[in-house]
Amino acid sequence: MIAGPYFVLTVLGVLGTGLVAGVFCAFSTFVMKGLAALPPAQGVAAMNAINVAALRPAFMLVFVGSAVLCAVLAVVTFVLLPDDGTVELLVGSALYLVGSFGVTMVANVPRNEALLELDAGTPEAAAYWPTYVREWTLWNHVRTVASGAAAVAYVLALT
């Protein structure tokens, strides 16, 4: 069984990836549906405000901190090759680093930046908004599943 500081890191991995999964799940299940129901100018303005607010320390500590923690867990696992939980720890780290953090950087952030460049009340913003909602939400589903699966993998490593 995993013990000591390694145990603490794994528990923190469960907590961080699980919290991120919860945030992403909220967006996938009701936040984006609510924003999509607004007139495009209001939806664009609201999403831009959310994207700016997400860059504040509270969320970034959990989101980026979890990525750092997953990277540390992966490196420590490769170095120590523990008898228990090696596969689960490596799978959990890969799921979060690629499926959550990586997808955010290559799929969601570029869409957020493109939306931020648009003036909410313009015809261009209104035309882009349905595409943004559909594509952003699709990739957010991927992040939700990957983050949740990472948390489950870390829990399995502890058993």
Buried (B, 14 or more C-beta within 10 A) or exposed (E): EBEEEBBEBBBBBBBBBBBBBBBBBEBBEEBBEEBBEBEBBBBBBBBBEEBEEEEEEEBEEBBBBBBEBBBBBBEBBEEEEBEEBBEBBBBBBBBBBBBBBBBBEEBBEEBBEEBEEBEBEEEEBBEBBEEBBEEBBEBBBBBBBBBBBBBBBBBBBBE
